[in-house]
Structures are given as C-alpha cells and as structure tokens.
C-alpha cells in the first residue's frame, strides 16, 4: 500500500535514464508468500550479498545491482528519503559502473491500478497520508476496495426514500469500507485489523430527477498495529463524513465519497479519502 518518498525530479530522471527500477513487497517473499521459489531465492541472495559486503541491509532498503545482476550498493530507506542522498548514490553508481543512458525499458505507468469488477459492483479508490504529529510514515498510500452487487444493496435503503429519510449502513459492509482506514504503516494485512466500534449513518438531503443524495456520517475505532503481527498500543480513531448519490429505482450507486475529519493514530493525525471510480 505504501508509496515511496523518492519523488525528487533528479532521482526520477536518473532512474528513468540509467536504471530498471524494481520494487518488492516483503510479504510476497516471506516463506508463505505467493512468489515462486526461485524469486524468493534471488531476493535472499541480494540481501545476503549486502550483509557479506558489510553494507546496509534489511527489508526496507534500496539495493543497487550491476548490469550482470551482482550486488553493488545499498541504502536504508530512511536515509534515502532525505533530500539528496539517493540522487548522490545513483550518480555514484552510474559513474563507477560506467552505465550508458537510454530510454526507459518499461514505459512509466501508474503502479496502483483498479481491480477488475463484476457487473453491478462498485470500485473505490482510497488514499491515506499523515497530517501532523508523527505516528506514521511520510508519503501517500493507496488501496482499492470492491463492493459487490450484494454489498451495494446493503448500503442503499429499502423502500421509498425522500428528503429526511435516514438509515444505518449494514455493519458488515461498513466494516469492509472502513478496515483500510489506517495511516501509512508497515502493516497492510487487513486481517490483523480489529474494529472495536464503527458506524455509518446516511440521511437523504435531496431527491430530484431520479437521483438521491444522502449525507454520510460515522465513526471508527480500530486496533491497527504498526508492524504486522507485532503487538503495540496503536489505535485508529476517526470521525467520518461524506455523501452518496444513488438511483433508488435501479439500486445503483452513482457516487460515493467518504473522508476522515479528523483521524488520529500513534500520537499523530492522518487523513483518508475514499471515492468511487467511474
């Protein structure tokens, strides 16, 4: 879920001209991860090579390899995120390996793309970012939520609706929406999140030309550990507000927007925005 902090123009230019950037999701390379055995072995080879060279090594690092795939250098992400450090390392690598520049091997494209959805489903895009006070990593994270046609029915009210009509969104689908409402941390395993309290209430504010708009209000209290399977005392607490446009005749959601206002975690504040996609 987390995106990298290396957005400096100089770094992007160096990466596109001289390198083939690759990222690995640590959970995918764990013993029970989905990656093939040979790729897991390669992952460990690079890590061990850094250790043997007595250079920075770990699960959250930048690793640089030579054109023949041998380990060349590495840097901890925290240091690489400080302005100038990564660019300096990349320039050093280009100079020492005498790398000739060229066009990107792979055309730059979004790294987070919407999942496929079945007929009647709604795809939602979520972004989270820290605001102030710490408690999470910097940068912006992304996630995707798919509401099935059955989920949509649980969100929308049954029967006739008019201005002032209000209802509670069913708890299970509300939980599906809210479980990804956490800041930028190392833990992206939703199964480890424990919702202690949550609610989403909707109230119709207008109904015109076959389209109903409802205001959404809610709250969330959820246990979310900063690292997966490593217990701590961090808890997400959030107030939620948004709106829902829907067609009651077709039981179809047109637009769904939901934001935190505010949200706290680990002594700091963060923001989450959730929106339906076309």
Backbone as JSON, one array per atom type, in Angstrom:
{
  "sequence": "XXXXXXXXXXXXXXXXXXXXXXXXXXXXXXXXXXXXXXXXXXXXXXXXXXXXXXXXXXXXXXXXXXXXXXXXXXXXXXXXXXXXXXXXXXXXXXXXXXXXXXXXXXXXXXXXXXXXXXXXXXXXXXXXXXXXXXXXXXXXXXXXXXXXXXXXXXXXXXXXXXXXXXXXXXXXXXXXXXXXXXXXXXXXXXXXXXXXXXXXXXXXXXXXXXXXXXXXXXXXXXXXXXXXXXXXXXXXXXXXXXXXXXXXXXXXXXXXXXXXXXXXXXXXXXXXXXXXXX",
  "N": [[0.8, -1.19, 0.0], [2.01, 1.25, 0.61], [3.56, 4.09, -0.88], [6.67, 5.13, -2.34], [9.05, 7.6, -1.01], [10.63, 8.89, -2.81], [10.51, 11.25, -4.72], [11.88, 13.25, -5.94], [12.76, 15.32, -8.65], [15.26, 14.99, -9.87], [16.07, 12.44, -9.05], [14.09, 10.85, -10.27], [14.69, 11.34, -12.95], [17.28, 10.19, -13.14], [16.72, 7.49, -12.52], [14.99, 6.77, -14.63], [16.68, 7.05, -16.83], [19.05, 5.57, -16.43], [18.6, 3.22, -14.96], [16.78, 0.17, -14.14], [14.09, 0.22, -12.42], [12.85, -1.72, -9.72], [10.47, -2.98, -7.47], [9.79, -4.69, -4.4], [7.36, -6.42, -2.57], [7.49, -7.1, 0.74], [5.94, -9.03, 2.14], [5.19, -10.74, 0.1], [7.43, -12.22, -0.36], [7.92, -13.71, 1.82], [8.11, -16.85, 3.7], [5.62, -18.11, 3.38], [4.65, -16.64, 1.32], [3.34, -15.55, -1.94], [5.15, -15.53, -4.09], [7.25, -17.2, -6.59], [9.56, -19.91, -5.85], [12.17, -19.57, -6.9], [12.35, -16.82, -7.25], [12.1, -15.94, -4.64], [14.47, -16.96, -3.66], [16.32, -15.4, -5.07], [15.76, -12.91, -4.04], [16.65, -13.29, -1.4], [19.33, -13.77, -1.97], [20.35, -11.27, -2.8], [20.0, -9.79, -0.47], [21.69, -11.22, 1.3], [24.13, -10.82, 0.04], [24.57, -8.12, 0.48], [24.91, -8.14, 3.24], [27.26, -9.68, 3.41], [29.02, -7.92, 2.23], [29.18, -6.1, 4.16], [27.5, -3.9, 4.13], [24.64, -1.63, 4.24], [21.67, -3.4, 5.02], [18.5, -5.0, 4.88], [14.89, -5.32, 5.26], [13.68, -3.03, 4.38], [14.97, -1.36, 2.28], [17.02, 0.28, -0.21], [18.38, -1.33, -2.92], [21.11, -1.68, -5.12], [22.06, -3.07, -8.17], [24.56, -4.41, -10.37], [24.89, -4.39, -14.01], [25.15, -7.14, -14.6], [23.75, -8.34, -12.62], [24.92, -8.54, -10.11], [25.38, -7.7, -6.64], [25.79, -4.28, -5.8], [25.54, -1.84, -4.23], [23.86, -0.33, -1.37], [21.21, 1.22, 0.57], [19.59, 2.42, 3.47], [16.08, 3.01, 3.63], [15.19, 5.19, 5.17], [17.4, 6.9, 5.19], [17.73, 7.24, 2.45], [15.47, 8.65, 1.87], [15.98, 11.19, 2.7], [16.66, 14.37, 1.44], [18.64, 14.49, -1.43], [20.38, 12.34, -0.83], [19.76, 9.85, -2.11], [19.94, 10.53, -4.81], [22.65, 11.16, -4.97], [23.8, 8.64, -4.45], [22.86, 7.21, -6.68], [24.07, 8.61, -8.79], [26.76, 8.11, -8.2], [26.85, 5.35, -8.61], [26.26, 5.16, -11.37], [28.53, 6.43, -12.41], [30.7, 4.83, -11.47], [30.12, 2.31, -12.5], [30.07, 2.9, -15.1], [27.76, 3.32, -16.69], [25.75, 3.54, -19.56], [23.41, 5.91, -20.66], [19.88, 5.71, -21.51], [16.63, 5.19, -23.05], [13.7, 4.62, -21.0], [13.27, 1.21, -20.09], [10.84, 0.09, -19.56], [7.8, 1.63, -20.14], [6.87, 4.42, -18.22], [4.23, 4.1, -15.88], [1.14, 4.13, -14.0], [1.46, 2.64, -10.77], [-0.43, 1.62, -9.17], [-3.39, 0.24, -9.89], [-6.89, 0.05, -10.84], [-8.77, -2.77, -9.67], [-10.31, -5.56, -11.42], [-13.83, -5.74, -11.84], [-17.05, -7.21, -11.26], [-20.28, -7.2, -12.95], [-22.43, -4.69, -11.79], [-20.94, -4.15, -9.55], [-19.02, -1.87, -7.46], [-16.14, 0.06, -7.67], [-13.79, 1.36, -5.49], [-11.48, 3.92, -4.7], [-8.86, 4.47, -2.47], [-6.97, 6.79, -0.57], [-4.34, 7.59, 1.71], [-2.7, 9.71, 4.06], [-0.16, 11.17, 6.17], [-0.76, 13.84, 8.53], [-0.06, 15.63, 10.81], [2.17, 15.55, 13.65], [3.36, 13.04, 13.64], [3.54, 9.43, 14.09], [3.14, 7.83, 11.89], [4.49, 6.71, 8.69], [5.91, 8.95, 6.23], [4.7, 10.3, 3.08], [2.3, 9.07, 0.62], [-0.27, 6.65, 0.62], [-2.01, 4.06, -1.2], [-5.05, 2.29, -1.88], [-7.46, -0.2, -2.87], [-10.93, -0.87, -2.97], [-13.49, -3.16, -3.51], [-16.87, -3.18, -3.96], [-19.34, -5.55, -4.0], [-22.28, -6.43, -5.95], [-24.16, -7.31, -4.1], [-23.16, -6.09, -1.79], [-23.68, -3.44, -2.42], [-26.46, -3.35, -2.27], [-26.74, -3.57, 0.48], [-25.82, -1.18, 1.33], [-27.57, 0.73, 0.31], [-30.86, 2.14, 1.0], [-33.93, 0.37, 1.7], [-37.1, 0.38, 0.06], [-39.3, 3.31, -0.26], [-37.77, 6.51, -0.64], [-37.19, 9.77, 0.61], [-36.61, 13.3, 1.14], [-34.95, 13.64, 4.18], [-35.2, 11.0, 4.95], [-33.6, 8.44, 6.76], [-31.01, 6.07, 7.56], [-29.13, 3.22, 8.83], [-26.1, 2.1, 7.56], [-25.43, -1.24, 6.78], [-23.63, -3.23, 9.14], [-21.62, -5.11, 8.33], [-20.87, -4.45, 5.67], [-20.15, -1.83, 6.1], [-17.91, -2.24, 7.68], [-16.25, -3.41, 5.79], [-15.72, -1.24, 4.16], [-14.35, 0.41, 5.97], [-12.17, -0.91, 7.17], [-9.7, -0.54, 5.74], [-9.01, 2.02, 6.57], [-6.5, 3.38, 7.7], [-3.31, 4.78, 8.72], [-0.13, 5.45, 6.97], [1.68, 2.76, 7.31], [3.75, -0.11, 8.23], [2.18, -2.31, 8.16], [0.03, -3.97, 6.19], [-1.85, -5.91, 6.25], [-5.03, -6.64, 6.26], [-6.44, -8.48, 7.76], [-5.4, -8.4, 10.28], [-6.4, -6.16, 11.45], [-8.55, -4.94, 13.95], [-11.75, -4.11, 14.45], [-13.19, -2.17, 16.85], [-15.28, -0.44, 17.27], [-17.72, 0.88, 15.14], [-19.63, 2.83, 12.84], [-21.86, 3.85, 10.26], [-23.99, 6.25, 9.16], [-26.69, 7.33, 7.14], [-28.37, 10.08, 5.63], [-30.97, 11.37, 3.74], [-30.65, 14.19, 1.73], [-31.5, 15.39, -0.56], [-33.72, 14.71, -3.32], [-34.08, 14.39, -6.51], [-35.13, 14.27, -9.9], [-34.84, 11.49, -10.18], [-32.48, 10.91, -8.88], [-30.92, 10.43, -5.82], [-29.46, 12.13, -3.11], [-27.5, 11.54, -0.3], [-26.32, 12.43, 2.91], [-23.47, 11.23, 4.62], [-22.46, 10.14, 7.78], [-20.24, 9.17, 10.38], [-18.27, 6.97, 12.55], [-15.19, 5.55, 13.78], [-13.35, 3.15, 15.55], [-10.45, 1.42, 15.74], [-8.18, -1.25, 16.16], [-4.94, -1.24, 15.07], [-1.92, -2.51, 14.27], [1.4, -1.19, 13.98], [3.47, -2.63, 12.78], [3.17, -5.74, 11.04], [1.74, -8.39, 12.86], [3.05, -7.72, 15.21], [2.65, -6.78, 18.32], [1.27, -3.73, 19.6], [0.28, -0.56, 21.08], [-1.23, 1.01, 19.42], [-4.0, 2.7, 18.06], [-6.57, 3.37, 15.74], [-8.62, 6.17, 15.59], [-11.43, 7.75, 14.41], [-13.48, 10.3, 12.95], [-16.04, 10.4, 10.56], [-17.14, 11.62, 7.4], [-19.22, 12.23, 4.56], [-20.72, 11.73, 1.27], [-23.41, 10.29, -0.66], [-24.55, 9.49, -3.79], [-27.26, 8.11, -5.47], [-29.27, 5.88, -7.5], [-32.39, 5.1, -6.77], [-34.35, 3.54, -8.02], [-33.02, 1.77, -9.72], [-31.34, 0.7, -7.92], [-28.61, 1.5, -7.75], [-25.36, 2.72, -7.2], [-24.16, 5.92, -7.82], [-22.22, 7.84, -7.08], [-19.83, 7.82, -4.49], [-18.41, 9.23, -1.69], [-16.09, 9.58, 0.93], [-14.53, 10.8, 3.82], [-12.04, 11.23, 6.4], [-12.44, 13.13, 9.38], [-11.72, 14.45, 12.16], [-8.77, 12.2, 12.05], [-6.93, 10.04, 14.19], [-3.81, 8.54, 15.23], [-1.3, 6.74, 16.84], [-0.32, 8.98, 18.24], [-0.29, 11.0, 16.37], [-1.9, 12.79, 13.63], [-3.87, 11.87, 10.77], [-5.04, 11.63, 7.37], [-7.69, 10.23, 5.44], [-9.08, 9.54, 2.29], [-11.81, 8.43, 0.45], [-13.11, 7.37, -2.61], [-15.52, 6.71, -5.16], [-14.93, 5.18, -8.35], [-15.22, 5.92, -11.88]],
  "CA": [[0.0, 0.0, 0.0], [2.75, 2.49, 0.78], [4.37, 4.54, -1.99], [7.99, 5.6, -1.91], [9.2, 9.02, -0.82], [11.69, 9.38, -3.7], [9.83, 11.93, -5.8], [12.67, 14.34, -6.46], [12.87, 15.31, -10.11], [16.57, 14.48, -10.25], [16.05, 10.99, -8.85], [13.25, 10.26, -11.31], [15.45, 11.4, -14.18], [18.35, 9.19, -13.08], [16.13, 6.15, -12.58], [14.46, 6.51, -15.97], [17.74, 7.05, -17.84], [20.17, 4.64, -16.19], [18.27, 2.06, -14.13], [15.49, -0.52, -14.29], [13.58, 0.15, -11.04], [12.02, -2.86, -9.35], [10.16, -2.98, -6.04], [9.32, -5.98, -3.9], [6.51, -6.38, -1.38], [8.12, -8.08, 1.64], [5.04, -10.14, 2.47], [5.14, -11.67, -1.03], [8.65, -13.01, -0.39], [8.0, -14.49, 3.05], [8.04, -18.29, 3.46], [4.29, -18.47, 2.9], [4.26, -15.66, 0.32], [2.92, -16.12, -3.23], [6.17, -15.5, -5.14], [7.89, -18.5, -6.87], [10.73, -20.23, -5.02], [13.4, -19.02, -7.46], [12.36, -15.38, -6.99], [12.39, -15.79, -3.21], [15.9, -17.22, -3.51], [17.01, -14.23, -5.6], [15.52, -11.88, -3.02], [17.56, -13.58, -0.29], [20.71, -13.64, -2.46], [20.73, -9.85, -2.78], [20.08, -9.42, 0.94], [22.9, -11.84, 1.87], [25.3, -10.18, -0.56], [24.77, -6.85, 1.19], [25.48, -8.48, 4.54], [28.64, -10.12, 3.2], [29.81, -6.74, 1.9], [29.1, -5.24, 5.34], [26.8, -2.71, 3.72], [23.28, -1.61, 4.78], [20.81, -4.5, 4.56], [17.26, -5.15, 5.64], [13.69, -5.48, 4.45], [13.23, -1.72, 3.9], [16.22, -0.8, 1.75], [17.28, 0.43, -1.64], [19.51, -2.16, -3.36], [21.55, -1.41, -6.48], [22.77, -4.19, -8.77], [25.29, -4.13, -11.61], [24.16, -4.94, -15.17], [25.15, -8.61, -14.6], [22.94, -8.82, -11.51], [25.66, -8.65, -8.85], [25.16, -6.63, -5.67], [26.74, -3.17, -5.91], [25.47, -0.95, -3.07], [22.53, -0.28, -0.77], [20.98, 2.34, 1.48], [18.33, 2.32, 4.21], [15.06, 3.89, 3.1], [15.13, 6.42, 5.94], [18.47, 7.76, 4.71], [17.46, 7.53, 1.05], [14.37, 9.61, 1.81], [16.5, 12.53, 2.97], [16.93, 15.02, 0.17], [19.99, 14.46, -1.99], [21.14, 11.11, -0.58], [19.55, 8.82, -3.12], [20.49, 11.04, -6.07], [24.11, 11.03, -4.88], [24.12, 7.22, -4.59], [22.61, 6.81, -8.06], [25.13, 9.22, -9.62], [27.99, 7.36, -7.9], [26.71, 4.05, -9.26], [26.38, 5.38, -12.82], [29.93, 6.77, -12.71], [31.62, 3.72, -11.21], [29.8, 1.19, -13.39], [30.15, 3.41, -16.48], [26.48, 2.98, -17.32], [25.3, 4.44, -20.62], [21.99, 6.25, -20.52], [18.98, 5.32, -22.58], [15.21, 5.38, -22.77], [13.2, 3.63, -20.03], [12.97, -0.12, -20.64], [9.38, -0.04, -19.41], [7.17, 2.93, -20.16], [6.31, 4.78, -16.91], [2.78, 3.93, -15.79], [0.69, 4.04, -12.6], [1.78, 1.37, -10.12], [-1.64, 1.16, -8.49], [-4.46, 0.29, -10.88], [-8.13, -0.52, -10.32], [-9.01, -4.2, -9.9], [-11.46, -5.88, -12.24], [-15.05, -5.89, -11.04], [-18.17, -7.83, -11.96], [-21.44, -6.36, -13.23], [-23.14, -4.19, -10.61], [-20.0, -3.83, -8.46], [-18.5, -0.51, -7.4], [-14.73, 0.1, -7.32], [-13.46, 2.56, -4.71], [-10.05, 4.22, -4.58], [-8.57, 5.05, -1.16], [-5.64, 7.34, -0.33], [-4.1, 7.97, 3.11], [-1.47, 10.46, 4.22], [0.0, 11.78, 7.5], [-1.02, 15.28, 8.59], [0.9, 16.24, 11.72], [2.38, 14.87, 14.92], [4.01, 11.73, 13.54], [2.72, 8.24, 14.25], [3.13, 7.01, 10.68], [5.49, 7.09, 7.72], [5.52, 10.01, 5.31], [4.23, 9.85, 1.78], [0.87, 8.77, 0.4], [-0.55, 5.25, 0.3], [-3.22, 3.83, -1.97], [-5.67, 0.99, -1.77], [-8.69, -0.34, -3.65], [-12.0, -1.65, -2.35], [-14.54, -3.51, -4.48], [-18.17, -3.52, -3.38], [-20.12, -6.41, -4.89], [-23.67, -6.02, -6.13], [-24.83, -7.57, -2.82], [-22.72, -5.04, -0.87], [-24.38, -2.2, -2.78], [-27.82, -3.46, -1.71], [-26.66, -3.37, 1.92], [-25.55, 0.24, 1.58], [-28.73, 1.54, -0.05], [-32.06, 1.87, 1.79], [-35.03, -0.35, 1.05], [-38.37, 1.12, 0.04], [-39.36, 4.69, -0.74], [-36.91, 7.47, 0.04], [-37.5, 11.19, 0.4], [-35.77, 14.15, 1.96], [-35.07, 13.35, 5.6], [-35.09, 9.56, 5.2], [-32.27, 8.08, 7.29], [-30.81, 4.64, 7.82], [-27.79, 2.77, 9.16], [-25.48, 1.19, 6.6], [-25.22, -2.51, 7.48], [-22.33, -3.29, 9.8], [-20.58, -5.88, 7.63], [-20.36, -3.71, 4.53], [-19.47, -0.67, 6.66], [-16.58, -2.72, 8.09], [-15.47, -3.62, 4.56], [-15.29, 0.09, 3.74], [-13.53, 1.11, 6.96], [-10.95, -1.63, 7.59], [-8.47, 0.05, 5.18], [-8.83, 3.4, 7.03], [-5.39, 3.47, 8.64], [-2.26, 5.62, 8.12], [0.95, 4.8, 6.22], [2.47, 1.95, 8.24], [4.33, -1.31, 7.63], [1.21, -3.39, 8.23], [-1.04, -3.87, 5.2], [-2.65, -7.13, 6.35], [-6.33, -6.23, 6.82], [-6.94, -9.48, 8.71], [-4.89, -8.08, 11.62], [-7.13, -5.02, 11.98], [-9.7, -5.32, 14.78], [-12.68, -2.99, 14.64], [-13.84, -2.18, 18.16], [-16.52, 0.32, 17.17], [-17.88, 1.57, 13.87], [-20.99, 3.07, 12.36], [-22.07, 4.77, 9.16], [-25.4, 6.61, 9.06], [-26.99, 8.13, 5.96], [-29.59, 10.88, 5.69], [-31.26, 11.96, 2.44], [-30.71, 15.66, 1.74], [-32.23, 15.81, -1.76], [-34.19, 13.64, -4.21], [-34.56, 15.08, -7.7], [-34.89, 13.66, -11.22], [-34.44, 10.09, -10.05], [-31.2, 10.78, -8.19], [-30.99, 10.77, -4.4], [-28.19, 12.41, -2.44], [-27.56, 11.35, 1.15], [-25.12, 12.76, 3.69], [-23.0, 10.11, 5.43], [-21.7, 10.48, 8.97], [-19.9, 7.94, 11.1], [-17.11, 6.96, 13.43], [-14.43, 4.31, 13.74], [-12.25, 2.86, 16.48], [-9.9, 0.18, 15.21], [-6.82, -1.63, 16.52], [-4.08, -1.47, 13.91], [-0.51, -2.5, 14.69], [2.26, -0.52, 13.0], [4.12, -3.72, 12.06], [2.3, -6.92, 11.05], [1.96, -9.43, 13.87], [3.9, -7.22, 16.3], [1.67, -6.1, 19.15], [1.55, -2.4, 20.15], [-0.93, 0.07, 21.63], [-1.75, 1.97, 18.45], [-5.42, 2.57, 17.72], [-7.16, 4.37, 14.86], [-9.91, 6.75, 15.99], [-11.77, 8.68, 13.32], [-14.82, 10.77, 12.62], [-16.17, 10.24, 9.11], [-18.21, 12.39, 6.76], [-19.19, 12.08, 3.11], [-22.04, 11.74, 0.66], [-23.75, 9.17, -1.52], [-25.55, 9.72, -4.83], [-27.69, 6.81, -5.97], [-30.52, 5.74, -8.24], [-33.15, 4.13, -5.97], [-35.12, 2.64, -8.87], [-32.12, 0.73, -10.23], [-30.47, 0.28, -6.81], [-27.27, 1.68, -8.28], [-24.59, 3.84, -6.66], [-23.51, 6.76, -8.82], [-21.02, 8.44, -6.49], [-19.63, 7.65, -3.05], [-17.24, 9.94, -1.18], [-16.0, 9.48, 2.38], [-13.25, 11.28, 4.32], [-11.88, 11.34, 7.85], [-12.48, 14.53, 9.81], [-10.32, 14.1, 11.84], [-8.39, 10.84, 12.39], [-5.7, 10.01, 14.99], [-3.13, 7.24, 15.34], [0.08, 6.78, 17.3], [0.07, 10.32, 18.69], [-0.37, 11.95, 15.28], [-3.15, 12.81, 12.87], [-3.74, 11.48, 9.37], [-6.27, 11.78, 6.6], [-8.05, 9.22, 4.46], [-10.15, 9.92, 1.37], [-12.32, 7.28, -0.31], [-14.01, 7.84, -3.67], [-15.88, 5.74, -6.19], [-14.34, 5.47, -9.65], [-16.23, 5.8, -12.96]],
  "C": [[0.84, 1.25, 0.0], [3.54, 2.81, -0.48], [5.67, 5.08, -1.47], [8.07, 7.09, -1.8], [10.15, 9.67, -1.82], [11.1, 10.07, -4.91], [10.62, 13.1, -6.36], [12.82, 14.19, -7.97], [14.19, 14.69, -10.57], [16.62, 12.96, -10.13], [15.25, 10.3, -9.95], [13.99, 10.24, -12.64], [16.55, 10.36, -14.25], [17.8, 7.78, -13.22], [15.66, 5.81, -13.98], [15.56, 6.36, -17.02], [18.74, 5.93, -17.68], [19.79, 3.33, -15.51], [16.97, 1.4, -14.59], [14.94, -0.69, -12.87], [12.66, -1.05, -10.83], [11.7, -2.72, -7.86], [9.59, -4.34, -5.65], [8.48, -5.75, -2.65], [7.0, -7.48, -0.44], [7.23, -9.29, 1.92], [4.99, -11.18, 1.35], [6.33, -12.62, -1.05], [8.9, -13.76, 0.93], [7.85, -15.97, 2.72], [6.7, -18.71, 2.88], [3.77, -17.49, 1.86], [4.0, -16.29, -1.04], [4.0, -16.18, -4.31], [6.8, -16.89, -5.36], [9.17, -18.67, -6.06], [12.0, -19.61, -5.56], [13.5, -17.51, -7.23], [12.63, -15.09, -5.51], [13.88, -16.0, -2.95], [16.72, -16.02, -3.98], [16.91, -13.06, -4.61], [16.5, -12.06, -1.85], [19.02, -13.44, -0.7], [21.2, -12.2, -2.37], [20.91, -9.38, -1.34], [21.38, -9.95, 1.56], [24.17, -11.2, 1.31], [25.6, -8.84, 0.11], [25.38, -7.1, 2.56], [26.95, -8.87, 4.41], [29.56, -8.94, 2.9], [29.86, -5.74, 3.06], [28.54, -3.86, 4.98], [25.38, -2.74, 4.28], [22.42, -2.73, 4.17], [19.59, -4.59, 5.45], [16.08, -5.23, 4.69], [13.17, -4.17, 3.88], [14.46, -0.96, 3.42], [16.15, -0.59, 0.25], [18.51, -0.42, -1.97], [19.83, -1.82, -4.82], [22.38, -2.59, -6.98], [23.48, -3.74, -10.04], [24.52, -4.74, -12.78], [24.14, -6.47, -15.21], [24.45, -9.19, -13.38], [23.64, -8.95, -10.18], [25.35, -7.45, -7.94], [26.23, -5.55, -5.82], [26.72, -2.28, -4.67], [24.04, -0.95, -2.54], [22.44, 0.89, 0.19], [19.63, 2.13, 2.18], [17.36, 3.36, 3.68], [15.01, 5.23, 3.85], [16.2, 7.41, 5.48], [18.22, 8.18, 3.26], [16.36, 8.58, 0.89], [14.81, 11.03, 2.11], [17.01, 13.14, 1.68], [18.41, 14.93, -0.22], [20.7, 13.14, -1.84], [20.98, 10.07, -1.68], [20.12, 9.27, -4.47], [22.01, 10.88, -6.09], [24.54, 9.57, -5.07], [23.93, 6.75, -6.03], [23.69, 7.36, -8.99], [26.46, 8.48, -9.45], [27.98, 6.01, -8.63], [26.9, 4.16, -10.77], [27.83, 5.61, -13.21], [30.85, 5.56, -12.57], [31.37, 2.53, -12.14], [29.84, 1.58, -14.86], [28.89, 3.02, -17.28], [26.12, 4.01, -18.38], [23.81, 4.66, -20.5], [21.18, 5.78, -21.71], [17.55, 5.6, -22.2], [14.75, 4.33, -21.76], [12.86, 2.31, -20.72], [11.47, -0.38, -20.61], [8.79, 1.36, -19.35], [6.57, 3.25, -18.79], [4.78, 4.7, -16.92], [2.39, 3.87, -14.32], [0.98, 2.67, -12.02], [0.59, 0.8, -9.36], [-2.81, 1.34, -9.45], [-5.72, -0.38, -10.36], [-8.27, -2.0, -10.62], [-10.22, -4.4, -10.81], [-12.67, -6.11, -11.34], [-16.16, -6.48, -11.9], [-19.3, -6.83, -12.15], [-22.15, -5.97, -11.93], [-22.25, -3.85, -9.45], [-19.56, -2.38, -8.55], [-17.05, -0.58, -6.93], [-14.42, 1.44, -6.65], [-11.96, 2.71, -4.58], [-9.83, 4.96, -3.26], [-7.14, 5.6, -1.13], [-5.54, 7.75, 1.15], [-2.78, 8.71, 3.17], [-1.38, 11.0, 5.65], [-0.29, 13.27, 7.43], [-0.04, 15.97, 9.52], [1.04, 15.37, 12.97], [3.01, 13.51, 14.84], [3.03, 10.58, 13.67], [2.67, 7.33, 13.04], [4.26, 7.46, 9.77], [4.99, 8.28, 6.91], [5.03, 9.43, 4.0], [2.75, 9.56, 1.74], [0.72, 7.3, 0.05], [-1.86, 5.15, -0.46], [-3.76, 2.43, -1.7], [-6.93, 0.98, -2.62], [-9.67, -1.23, -2.9], [-13.04, -1.93, -3.42], [-15.79, -3.91, -3.71], [-18.93, -4.36, -4.4], [-21.53, -5.86, -5.03], [-24.47, -6.24, -4.83], [-24.43, -6.52, -1.78], [-23.48, -3.75, -1.13], [-25.79, -2.21, -2.2], [-27.83, -3.19, -0.21], [-26.36, -1.92, 2.29], [-26.79, 1.08, 1.35], [-29.95, 1.18, 0.78], [-33.1, 1.1, 0.99], [-36.27, 0.52, 1.07], [-38.23, 2.55, -0.45], [-38.43, 5.59, 0.06], [-37.33, 8.88, -0.33], [-36.6, 12.0, 1.31], [-36.04, 13.89, 3.44], [-35.02, 11.87, 5.94], [-33.68, 9.24, 5.71], [-32.21, 6.59, 7.6], [-29.36, 4.38, 8.21], [-27.29, 1.83, 8.07], [-25.1, -0.09, 7.35], [-23.78, -2.67, 7.93], [-21.26, -4.01, 8.99], [-20.01, -5.13, 6.44], [-19.68, -2.42, 4.98], [-18.05, -1.04, 7.09], [-15.68, -2.93, 6.88], [-14.92, -2.29, 4.04], [-14.21, 0.66, 4.67], [-12.26, 0.38, 7.39], [-9.67, -1.07, 6.97], [-8.22, 1.49, 5.63], [-7.76, 3.44, 8.12], [-4.27, 4.26, 7.96], [-1.19, 4.79, 7.41], [1.86, 4.07, 7.19], [3.08, 0.76, 7.49], [3.32, -2.44, 7.5], [0.07, -3.16, 7.24], [-1.91, -5.13, 5.17], [-3.97, -6.78, 7.04], [-6.86, -7.22, 7.85], [-6.46, -9.2, 10.13], [-5.59, -6.87, 12.23], [-8.36, -5.51, 12.76], [-10.57, -4.1, 15.02], [-13.38, -3.15, 15.98], [-15.18, -1.43, 18.14], [-16.59, 0.97, 15.8], [-19.35, 1.76, 13.54], [-20.94, 4.04, 11.19], [-23.57, 5.0, 9.03], [-25.6, 7.51, 7.86], [-28.32, 8.85, 6.13], [-29.8, 11.55, 4.34], [-31.39, 13.48, 2.57], [-31.4, 16.2, 0.49], [-32.62, 14.58, -2.57], [-34.83, 14.31, -5.41], [-34.19, 14.31, -8.96], [-34.33, 12.24, -11.12], [-33.12, 9.85, -9.38], [-31.34, 11.26, -6.75], [-29.59, 11.06, -3.89], [-28.38, 12.29, -0.94], [-26.23, 11.76, 1.78], [-24.76, 11.55, 4.53], [-22.19, 10.65, 6.6], [-21.38, 9.19, 9.72], [-18.69, 8.1, 11.98], [-16.45, 5.59, 13.37], [-13.42, 4.28, 14.88], [-11.73, 1.49, 16.11], [-8.46, -0.04, 15.68], [-6.05, -1.95, 15.25], [-2.63, -1.39, 14.35], [0.35, -1.91, 13.58], [2.99, -1.55, 12.14], [3.21, -4.94, 12.11], [2.72, -7.91, 12.12], [2.97, -9.01, 14.94], [3.03, -6.3, 17.16], [2.17, -4.72, 19.61], [0.23, -1.81, 20.65], [-1.57, 1.07, 20.67], [-3.19, 1.66, 18.05], [-5.82, 3.71, 16.77], [-8.47, 4.85, 15.48], [-10.24, 7.84, 14.99], [-13.24, 9.06, 13.34], [-14.91, 10.81, 11.1], [-17.33, 11.06, 8.58], [-18.1, 12.21, 5.25], [-20.58, 12.18, 2.53], [-22.18, 10.58, -0.33], [-24.82, 9.61, -2.5], [-25.96, 8.36, -5.39], [-29.03, 6.89, -6.69], [-31.36, 4.69, -7.51], [-33.93, 3.13, -6.82], [-34.26, 1.47, -9.36], [-31.21, 0.15, -9.15], [-29.0, 0.32, -7.25], [-26.59, 2.9, -7.66], [-23.95, 4.61, -7.81], [-22.19, 7.33, -8.3], [-21.0, 8.15, -4.99], [-18.33, 8.34, -2.67], [-17.26, 9.85, 0.34], [-14.61, 9.91, 2.82], [-13.24, 11.26, 5.84], [-11.85, 12.82, 8.23], [-12.74, 14.63, 11.31], [-10.08, 12.62, 12.1], [-7.06, 10.88, 13.15], [-5.15, 8.6, 15.05], [-1.72, 7.48, 15.83], [0.57, 8.15, 17.73], [0.03, 11.38, 17.61], [-1.73, 11.92, 14.62], [-2.86, 12.41, 11.42], [-5.07, 11.67, 8.68], [-6.45, 10.66, 5.6], [-9.18, 9.76, 3.6], [-10.52, 8.69, 0.53], [-13.3, 7.81, -1.35], [-14.3, 6.7, -4.63], [-15.24, 6.15, -7.51], [-15.4, 5.26, -10.72], [-16.42, 4.37, -13.4]]
}
